[in-house]
Amino acid sequence: MADDVMTGDASGIVFDLDGVLIDTEPIYLETINSILCDFQVKPLSAQAYEEFIGKFADYTWSTLGDRYGLSVTHAELKASYDDRLERTLPSRLQLRPEARVLLDAVGRLGIRRAVATSSRRRWLDLKIETLGLETFFGAVVSAEDVGKFKPEPDVFLAAADQAGIDPAKAVAIEDSPSGITSAKRAGMWVFALRTDSGGGLDLSEADRVIDSLEEIDLGALFGARNGGHAHSVV
C-alpha cells in the first residue's frame, strides 16, 4: 500500500482482536498451563508461549501434544482447553483501556471498521457479545469462516469486503508476525502493536511498530472526513 494512507486517504481499519483490543493472551497461557499441569509437564514460560500467539488452537495442541508425548488425542486436548476457556473467558474479558478510547473515536468519526481474527467463531462470538460490540463493527470475520488461516490474507480480505473497506487503502492493526504477514498480503498498511505477551516477537514486517494504541493518529489517517454513522462503544 502506498504511503498516502498516512495523509488522510485511509478507507477504514481492520482490527485483530486478541492482543490488540483485548488482552486474552495471559488467559490463554494460563489455560494451556493448567492442562499441561494435569500431565505433569512444566508450564510454558511467557517467552515459550510466543510461538503460539496468533496461531489456531489446532496448531497449539497438535504441537504440544506431540512435543510432550501427551497420552490423549489432539482433539481431546483441544476439547479440554475449550471447556476451561468457556468457563473462564466471560468473567475476565475486557477491552484494553486504550482500545476503548480508540474505538470510541473511530465510532464518533464514522470510520468503517472490521475485525479479522484467528479466533475460532465460537470464541469470537462470545468475545464480541461479552464486550457489547455486536453492532459496532461492519464485519467480524474468523479465519474459520474463510477456511484459511493467517498468514494467508483471506480473513483480512473477507473482513474488508464485508465492511465496505478498500483493502488497498485499509489500515490493519496486528500484534503477531502471522497476522502482520496476512494483512500485508491483503495489501493493507499495518500497525504492529507490541504487547507484554509478545515482547519478543519479530514485528519488523509491519509498516510501523507502536507500543500503545494511543500512538495511532486518526486525523493523520482519515483527515477531516466524518462519513457514516457514529456509534460509541458501550
Secondary structure, DSSP 8 states (H G I E B T S, - for coil): --GGGGGTT--EEEE--BTTTB--HHHHHHHHHHHHHHTT-----HHHHGGGTT--HHHHHHHHHHHTT-SS-HHHHHHHHHHHHHHHHHHH--B-HHHHHHHHHHHHHT--EEEEESS-HHHHHHHHHHTT-TTT-SEEEEHHHHT--TTSSHHHHHHHHHHT--GGGEEEEESSHHHHHHHHHTT-EEEEE--STTTTS--TTSSEEES-GGG--HHHHHTT---S------
